Amino acid sequence: MLRPAAEGHHSLLYNMKLKIVTDCSEVDWKIIAETLKKVSMAYHEPEVHKRAFEASHTTVFIYEYSQLIGFGRAISDGEYQGAIYDVAVLPEAQGKGIGKIIMQTIIDRLPNCNFILYATPGMEGFYKNLGFGLMKTGMAVFTTPQAMEKFTL
């Protein structure tokens, strides 16, 4: 489970020369869309991602030197509920703890919140290892019939 801050969180940053950025001011939104496409997640035009991230309560961008290698965001009331979206790490940077750093940073910024998320198929184990569990009840409505068929029971 990620609460409190995971052991080794900052030493991993030091060893890999990573930088955590929590504002959107320097983001290349084309890279966001390209990264989401590379990892088989839903993606949109860059300006759509810009609006979504800027409207979010919490954003996290991880850079190795000057290269954006991972990111994520949460929408929240800031008090007791949050939803985590768009957590993605470049394929060549996966398996190095970057996703865990993104998740820890989001959770640290919303310390009193419960969180929900839906995972890319195959990534459920990653979130389970971070303390997330399957919900007994959960419902969704999507904008297309194809998404409803793909993501609902």
MODELLER restraints for C-alpha pairs under 7 A, 6 or more apart:
rsr = mdl.restraints
at = mdl.atoms
rsr.add(forms.Gaussian(group=physical.xy_distance, feature=features.Distance(at['CA:1:A'], at['CA:130:A']), mean=4.63, stdev=0.5))
rsr.add(forms.Gaussian(group=physical.xy_distance, feature=features.Distance(at['CA:1:A'], at['CA:131:A']), mean=4.04, stdev=0.5))
rsr.add(forms.Gaussian(group=physical.xy_distance, feature=features.Distance(at['CA:2:A'], at['CA:104:A']), mean=6.10, stdev=0.5))
rsr.add(forms.Gaussian(group=physical.xy_distance, feature=features.Distance(at['CA:2:A'], at['CA:130:A']), mean=5.72, stdev=0.5))
rsr.add(forms.Gaussian(group=physical.xy_distance, feature=features.Distance(at['CA:2:A'], at['CA:131:A']), mean=6.68, stdev=0.5))
rsr.add(forms.Gaussian(group=physical.xy_distance, feature=features.Distance(at['CA:5:A'], at['CA:104:A']), mean=6.58, stdev=0.5))
rsr.add(forms.Gaussian(group=physical.xy_distance, feature=features.Distance(at['CA:9:A'], at['CA:101:A']), mean=6.79, stdev=0.5))
rsr.add(forms.Gaussian(group=physical.xy_distance, feature=features.Distance(at['CA:17:A'], at['CA:64:A']), mean=6.07, stdev=0.5))
rsr.add(forms.Gaussian(group=physical.xy_distance, feature=features.Distance(at['CA:17:A'], at['CA:65:A']), mean=6.52, stdev=0.5))
rsr.add(forms.Gaussian(group=physical.xy_distance, feature=features.Distance(at['CA:18:A'], at['CA:62:A']), mean=6.65, stdev=0.5))
rsr.add(forms.Gaussian(group=physical.xy_distance, feature=features.Distance(at['CA:18:A'], at['CA:63:A']), mean=5.55, stdev=0.5))
rsr.add(forms.Gaussian(group=physical.xy_distance, feature=features.Distance(at['CA:18:A'], at['CA:64:A']), mean=4.62, stdev=0.5))
rsr.add(forms.Gaussian(group=physical.xy_distance, feature=features.Distance(at['CA:18:A'], at['CA:65:A']), mean=6.44, stdev=0.5))
rsr.add(forms.Gaussian(group=physical.xy_distance, feature=features.Distance(at['CA:19:A'], at['CA:62:A']), mean=5.70, stdev=0.5))
rsr.add(forms.Gaussian(group=physical.xy_distance, feature=features.Distance(at['CA:19:A'], at['CA:63:A']), mean=5.09, stdev=0.5))
rsr.add(forms.Gaussian(group=physical.xy_distance, feature=features.Distance(at['CA:19:A'], at['CA:64:A']), mean=6.44, stdev=0.5))
rsr.add(forms.Gaussian(group=physical.xy_distance, feature=features.Distance(at['CA:20:A'], at['CA:60:A']), mean=6.76, stdev=0.5))
rsr.add(forms.Gaussian(group=physical.xy_distance, feature=features.Distance(at['CA:20:A'], at['CA:61:A']), mean=5.84, stdev=0.5))
rsr.add(forms.Gaussian(group=physical.xy_distance, feature=features.Distance(at['CA:20:A'], at['CA:62:A']), mean=4.82, stdev=0.5))
rsr.add(forms.Gaussian(group=physical.xy_distance, feature=features.Distance(at['CA:20:A'], at['CA:63:A']), mean=6.56, stdev=0.5))
rsr.add(forms.Gaussian(group=physical.xy_distance, feature=features.Distance(at['CA:21:A'], at['CA:60:A']), mean=5.84, stdev=0.5))
rsr.add(forms.Gaussian(group=physical.xy_distance, feature=features.Distance(at['CA:21:A'], at['CA:61:A']), mean=5.09, stdev=0.5))
rsr.add(forms.Gaussian(group=physical.xy_distance, feature=features.Distance(at['CA:21:A'], at['CA:62:A']), mean=6.37, stdev=0.5))
rsr.add(forms.Gaussian(group=physical.xy_distance, feature=features.Distance(at['CA:22:A'], at['CA:59:A']), mean=5.25, stdev=0.5))
rsr.add(forms.Gaussian(group=physical.xy_distance, feature=features.Distance(at['CA:22:A'], at['CA:60:A']), mean=4.66, stdev=0.5))
rsr.add(forms.Gaussian(group=physical.xy_distance, feature=features.Distance(at['CA:22:A'], at['CA:61:A']), mean=6.24, stdev=0.5))
rsr.add(forms.Gaussian(group=physical.xy_distance, feature=features.Distance(at['CA:23:A'], at['CA:59:A']), mean=6.33, stdev=0.5))
rsr.add(forms.Gaussian(group=physical.xy_distance, feature=features.Distance(at['CA:24:A'], at['CA:54:A']), mean=6.61, stdev=0.5))
rsr.add(forms.Gaussian(group=physical.xy_distance, feature=features.Distance(at['CA:29:A'], at['CA:46:A']), mean=4.82, stdev=0.5))
rsr.add(forms.Gaussian(group=physical.xy_distance, feature=features.Distance(at['CA:29:A'], at['CA:47:A']), mean=6.83, stdev=0.5))
rsr.add(forms.Gaussian(group=physical.xy_distance, feature=features.Distance(at['CA:29:A'], at['CA:49:A']), mean=6.67, stdev=0.5))
rsr.add(forms.Gaussian(group=physical.xy_distance, feature=features.Distance(at['CA:29:A'], at['CA:50:A']), mean=6.12, stdev=0.5))
rsr.add(forms.Gaussian(group=physical.xy_distance, feature=features.Distance(at['CA:30:A'], at['CA:46:A']), mean=4.98, stdev=0.5))
rsr.add(forms.Gaussian(group=physical.xy_distance, feature=features.Distance(at['CA:33:A'], at['CA:43:A']), mean=5.49, stdev=0.5))
rsr.add(forms.Gaussian(group=physical.xy_distance, feature=features.Distance(at['CA:33:A'], at['CA:44:A']), mean=6.22, stdev=0.5))
rsr.add(forms.Gaussian(group=physical.xy_distance, feature=features.Distance(at['CA:33:A'], at['CA:45:A']), mean=6.66, stdev=0.5))
rsr.add(forms.Gaussian(group=physical.xy_distance, feature=features.Distance(at['CA:33:A'], at['CA:46:A']), mean=5.75, stdev=0.5))
rsr.add(forms.Gaussian(group=physical.xy_distance, feature=features.Distance(at['CA:35:A'], at['CA:90:A']), mean=6.17, stdev=0.5))
rsr.add(forms.Gaussian(group=physical.xy_distance, feature=features.Distance(at['CA:36:A'], at['CA:42:A']), mean=6.46, stdev=0.5))
rsr.add(forms.Gaussian(group=physical.xy_distance, feature=features.Distance(at['CA:36:A'], at['CA:43:A']), mean=5.68, stdev=0.5))
rsr.add(forms.Gaussian(group=physical.xy_distance, feature=features.Distance(at['CA:36:A'], at['CA:88:A']), mean=6.53, stdev=0.5))
rsr.add(forms.Gaussian(group=physical.xy_distance, feature=features.Distance(at['CA:37:A'], at['CA:43:A']), mean=6.01, stdev=0.5))
rsr.add(forms.Gaussian(group=physical.xy_distance, feature=features.Distance(at['CA:39:A'], at['CA:91:A']), mean=6.84, stdev=0.5))
rsr.add(forms.Gaussian(group=physical.xy_distance, feature=features.Distance(at['CA:41:A'], at['CA:120:A']), mean=6.79, stdev=0.5))
rsr.add(forms.Gaussian(group=physical.xy_distance, feature=features.Distance(at['CA:53:A'], at['CA:59:A']), mean=6.62, stdev=0.5))
rsr.add(forms.Gaussian(group=physical.xy_distance, feature=features.Distance(at['CA:53:A'], at['CA:73:A']), mean=6.69, stdev=0.5))
rsr.add(forms.Gaussian(group=physical.xy_distance, feature=features.Distance(at['CA:56:A'], at['CA:73:A']), mean=6.59, stdev=0.5))
rsr.add(forms.Gaussian(group=physical.xy_distance, feature=features.Distance(at['CA:56:A'], at['CA:74:A']), mean=5.92, stdev=0.5))
rsr.add(forms.Gaussian(group=physical.xy_distance, feature=features.Distance(at['CA:56:A'], at['CA:75:A']), mean=4.85, stdev=0.5))
rsr.add(forms.Gaussian(group=physical.xy_distance, feature=features.Distance(at['CA:57:A'], at['CA:74:A']), mean=5.89, stdev=0.5))
rsr.add(forms.Gaussian(group=physical.xy_distance, feature=features.Distance(at['CA:57:A'], at['CA:75:A']), mean=5.02, stdev=0.5))
rsr.add(forms.Gaussian(group=physical.xy_distance, feature=features.Distance(at['CA:57:A'], at['CA:76:A']), mean=5.71, stdev=0.5))
rsr.add(forms.Gaussian(group=physical.xy_distance, feature=features.Distance(at['CA:58:A'], at['CA:73:A']), mean=5.47, stdev=0.5))
rsr.add(forms.Gaussian(group=physical.xy_distance, feature=features.Distance(at['CA:58:A'], at['CA:74:A']), mean=5.12, stdev=0.5))
rsr.add(forms.Gaussian(group=physical.xy_distance, feature=features.Distance(at['CA:58:A'], at['CA:75:A']), mean=6.73, stdev=0.5))
rsr.add(forms.Gaussian(group=physical.xy_distance, feature=features.Distance(at['CA:58:A'], at['CA:106:A']), mean=6.48, stdev=0.5))
rsr.add(forms.Gaussian(group=physical.xy_distance, feature=features.Distance(at['CA:59:A'], at['CA:72:A']), mean=5.99, stdev=0.5))
rsr.add(forms.Gaussian(group=physical.xy_distance, feature=features.Distance(at['CA:59:A'], at['CA:73:A']), mean=4.33, stdev=0.5))
rsr.add(forms.Gaussian(group=physical.xy_distance, feature=features.Distance(at['CA:59:A'], at['CA:74:A']), mean=6.57, stdev=0.5))
rsr.add(forms.Gaussian(group=physical.xy_distance, feature=features.Distance(at['CA:60:A'], at['CA:71:A']), mean=5.30, stdev=0.5))
rsr.add(forms.Gaussian(group=physical.xy_distance, feature=features.Distance(at['CA:60:A'], at['CA:72:A']), mean=5.34, stdev=0.5))
rsr.add(forms.Gaussian(group=physical.xy_distance, feature=features.Distance(at['CA:60:A'], at['CA:73:A']), mean=6.14, stdev=0.5))
rsr.add(forms.Gaussian(group=physical.xy_distance, feature=features.Distance(at['CA:60:A'], at['CA:102:A']), mean=6.24, stdev=0.5))
rsr.add(forms.Gaussian(group=physical.xy_distance, feature=features.Distance(at['CA:61:A'], at['CA:68:A']), mean=6.94, stdev=0.5))
rsr.add(forms.Gaussian(group=physical.xy_distance, feature=features.Distance(at['CA:61:A'], at['CA:70:A']), mean=5.93, stdev=0.5))
rsr.add(forms.Gaussian(group=physical.xy_distance, feature=features.Distance(at['CA:61:A'], at['CA:71:A']), mean=4.32, stdev=0.5))
rsr.add(forms.Gaussian(group=physical.xy_distance, feature=features.Distance(at['CA:61:A'], at['CA:72:A']), mean=6.79, stdev=0.5))
rsr.add(forms.Gaussian(group=physical.xy_distance, feature=features.Distance(at['CA:62:A'], at['CA:68:A']), mean=5.89, stdev=0.5))
rsr.add(forms.Gaussian(group=physical.xy_distance, feature=features.Distance(at['CA:62:A'], at['CA:69:A']), mean=5.85, stdev=0.5))
rsr.add(forms.Gaussian(group=physical.xy_distance, feature=features.Distance(at['CA:62:A'], at['CA:70:A']), mean=5.08, stdev=0.5))
rsr.add(forms.Gaussian(group=physical.xy_distance, feature=features.Distance(at['CA:62:A'], at['CA:71:A']), mean=5.94, stdev=0.5))
rsr.add(forms.Gaussian(group=physical.xy_distance, feature=features.Distance(at['CA:63:A'], at['CA:69:A']), mean=5.60, stdev=0.5))
rsr.add(forms.Gaussian(group=physical.xy_distance, feature=features.Distance(at['CA:69:A'], at['CA:89:A']), mean=5.71, stdev=0.5))
rsr.add(forms.Gaussian(group=physical.xy_distance, feature=features.Distance(at['CA:69:A'], at['CA:90:A']), mean=5.36, stdev=0.5))
rsr.add(forms.Gaussian(group=physical.xy_distance, feature=features.Distance(at['CA:69:A'], at['CA:93:A']), mean=6.61, stdev=0.5))
rsr.add(forms.Gaussian(group=physical.xy_distance, feature=features.Distance(at['CA:70:A'], at['CA:88:A']), mean=5.45, stdev=0.5))
rsr.add(forms.Gaussian(group=physical.xy_distance, feature=features.Distance(at['CA:70:A'], at['CA:89:A']), mean=4.08, stdev=0.5))
rsr.add(forms.Gaussian(group=physical.xy_distance, feature=features.Distance(at['CA:70:A'], at['CA:90:A']), mean=6.20, stdev=0.5))
rsr.add(forms.Gaussian(group=physical.xy_distance, feature=features.Distance(at['CA:70:A'], at['CA:98:A']), mean=6.86, stdev=0.5))
rsr.add(forms.Gaussian(group=physical.xy_distance, feature=features.Distance(at['CA:71:A'], at['CA:87:A']), mean=5.60, stdev=0.5))
rsr.add(forms.Gaussian(group=physical.xy_distance, feature=features.Distance(at['CA:71:A'], at['CA:88:A']), mean=5.62, stdev=0.5))
rsr.add(forms.Gaussian(group=physical.xy_distance, feature=features.Distance(at['CA:71:A'], at['CA:89:A']), mean=6.66, stdev=0.5))
rsr.add(forms.Gaussian(group=physical.xy_distance, feature=features.Distance(at['CA:71:A'], at['CA:102:A']), mean=6.46, stdev=0.5))
rsr.add(forms.Gaussian(group=physical.xy_distance, feature=features.Distance(at['CA:72:A'], at['CA:85:A']), mean=6.21, stdev=0.5))
rsr.add(forms.Gaussian(group=physical.xy_distance, feature=features.Distance(at['CA:72:A'], at['CA:86:A']), mean=5.04, stdev=0.5))
rsr.add(forms.Gaussian(group=physical.xy_distance, feature=features.Distance(at['CA:72:A'], at['CA:87:A']), mean=4.00, stdev=0.5))
rsr.add(forms.Gaussian(group=physical.xy_distance, feature=features.Distance(at['CA:72:A'], at['CA:88:A']), mean=6.45, stdev=0.5))
rsr.add(forms.Gaussian(group=physical.xy_distance, feature=features.Distance(at['CA:72:A'], at['CA:102:A']), mean=6.33, stdev=0.5))
rsr.add(forms.Gaussian(group=physical.xy_distance, feature=features.Distance(at['CA:73:A'], at['CA:84:A']), mean=5.85, stdev=0.5))
rsr.add(forms.Gaussian(group=physical.xy_distance, feature=features.Distance(at['CA:73:A'], at['CA:85:A']), mean=5.41, stdev=0.5))
rsr.add(forms.Gaussian(group=physical.xy_distance, feature=features.Distance(at['CA:73:A'], at['CA:86:A']), mean=6.23, stdev=0.5))
rsr.add(forms.Gaussian(group=physical.xy_distance, feature=features.Distance(at['CA:73:A'], at['CA:87:A']), mean=6.85, stdev=0.5))
rsr.add(forms.Gaussian(group=physical.xy_distance, feature=features.Distance(at['CA:74:A'], at['CA:82:A']), mean=6.30, stdev=0.5))
rsr.add(forms.Gaussian(group=physical.xy_distance, feature=features.Distance(at['CA:74:A'], at['CA:83:A']), mean=5.35, stdev=0.5))
rsr.add(forms.Gaussian(group=physical.xy_distance, feature=features.Distance(at['CA:74:A'], at['CA:84:A']), mean=4.32, stdev=0.5))
rsr.add(forms.Gaussian(group=physical.xy_distance, feature=features.Distance(at['CA:74:A'], at['CA:85:A']), mean=5.89, stdev=0.5))
rsr.add(forms.Gaussian(group=physical.xy_distance, feature=features.Distance(at['CA:74:A'], at['CA:106:A']), mean=6.91, stdev=0.5))
rsr.add(forms.Gaussian(group=physical.xy_distance, feature=features.Distance(at['CA:75:A'], at['CA:82:A']), mean=5.67, stdev=0.5))
rsr.add(forms.Gaussian(group=physical.xy_distance, feature=features.Distance(at['CA:75:A'], at['CA:83:A']), mean=5.36, stdev=0.5))
rsr.add(forms.Gaussian(group=physical.xy_distance, feature=features.Distance(at['CA:75:A'], at['CA:84:A']), mean=6.63, stdev=0.5))
rsr.add(forms.Gaussian(group=physical.xy_distance, feature=features.Distance(at['CA:76:A'], at['CA:82:A']), mean=4.20, stdev=0.5))
rsr.add(forms.Gaussian(group=physical.xy_distance, feature=features.Distance(at['CA:76:A'], at['CA:83:A']), mean=6.35, stdev=0.5))
rsr.add(forms.Gaussian(group=physical.xy_distance, feature=features.Distance(at['CA:78:A'], at['CA:110:A']), mean=6.31, stdev=0.5))
rsr.add(forms.Gaussian(group=physical.xy_distance, feature=features.Distance(at['CA:79:A'], at['CA:112:A']), mean=6.34, stdev=0.5))
rsr.add(forms.Gaussian(group=physical.xy_distance, feature=features.Distance(at['CA:79:A'], at['CA:113:A']), mean=6.16, stdev=0.5))
rsr.add(forms.Gaussian(group=physical.xy_distance, feature=features.Distance(at['CA:80:A'], at['CA:112:A']), mean=5.62, stdev=0.5))
rsr.add(forms.Gaussian(group=physical.xy_distance, feature=features.Distance(at['CA:80:A'], at['CA:113:A']), mean=3.97, stdev=0.5))
rsr.add(forms.Gaussian(group=physical.xy_distance, feature=features.Distance(at['CA:80:A'], at['CA:114:A']), mean=5.93, stdev=0.5))
rsr.add(forms.Gaussian(group=physical.xy_distance, feature=features.Distance(at['CA:81:A'], at['CA:113:A']), mean=4.81, stdev=0.5))
rsr.add(forms.Gaussian(group=physical.xy_distance, feature=features.Distance(at['CA:81:A'], at['CA:114:A']), mean=5.01, stdev=0.5))
rsr.add(forms.Gaussian(group=physical.xy_distance, feature=features.Distance(at['CA:81:A'], at['CA:115:A']), mean=6.09, stdev=0.5))
rsr.add(forms.Gaussian(group=physical.xy_distance, feature=features.Distance(at['CA:82:A'], at['CA:113:A']), mean=6.03, stdev=0.5))
rsr.add(forms.Gaussian(group=physical.xy_distance, feature=features.Distance(at['CA:82:A'], at['CA:114:A']), mean=6.06, stdev=0.5))
rsr.add(forms.Gaussian(group=physical.xy_distance, feature=features.Distance(at['CA:82:A'], at['CA:115:A']), mean=4.77, stdev=0.5))
rsr.add(forms.Gaussian(group=physical.xy_distance, feature=features.Distance(at['CA:82:A'], at['CA:116:A']), mean=6.54, stdev=0.5))
rsr.add(forms.Gaussian(group=physical.xy_distance, feature=features.Distance(at['CA:83:A'], at['CA:115:A']), mean=5.34, stdev=0.5))
rsr.add(forms.Gaussian(group=physical.xy_distance, feature=features.Distance(at['CA:83:A'], at['CA:116:A']), mean=4.83, stdev=0.5))
rsr.add(forms.Gaussian(group=physical.xy_distance, feature=features.Distance(at['CA:83:A'], at['CA:117:A']), mean=5.63, stdev=0.5))
rsr.add(forms.Gaussian(group=physical.xy_distance, feature=features.Distance(at['CA:84:A'], at['CA:115:A']), mean=6.91, stdev=0.5))
rsr.add(forms.Gaussian(group=physical.xy_distance, feature=features.Distance(at['CA:84:A'], at['CA:116:A']), mean=6.39, stdev=0.5))
rsr.add(forms.Gaussian(group=physical.xy_distance, feature=features.Distance(at['CA:84:A'], at['CA:117:A']), mean=5.18, stdev=0.5))
rsr.add(forms.Gaussian(group=physical.xy_distance, feature=features.Distance(at['CA:85:A'], at['CA:117:A']), mean=6.58, stdev=0.5))
rsr.add(forms.Gaussian(group=physical.xy_distance, feature=features.Distance(at['CA:89:A'], at['CA:98:A']), mean=6.94, stdev=0.5))
rsr.add(forms.Gaussian(group=physical.xy_distance, feature=features.Distance(at['CA:89:A'], at['CA:99:A']), mean=6.43, stdev=0.5))
rsr.add(forms.Gaussian(group=physical.xy_distance, feature=features.Distance(at['CA:141:A'], at['CA:148:A']), mean=6.69, stdev=0.5))
rsr.add(forms.Gaussian(group=physical.xy_distance, feature=features.Distance(at['CA:142:A'], at['CA:148:A']), mean=5.57, stdev=0.5))
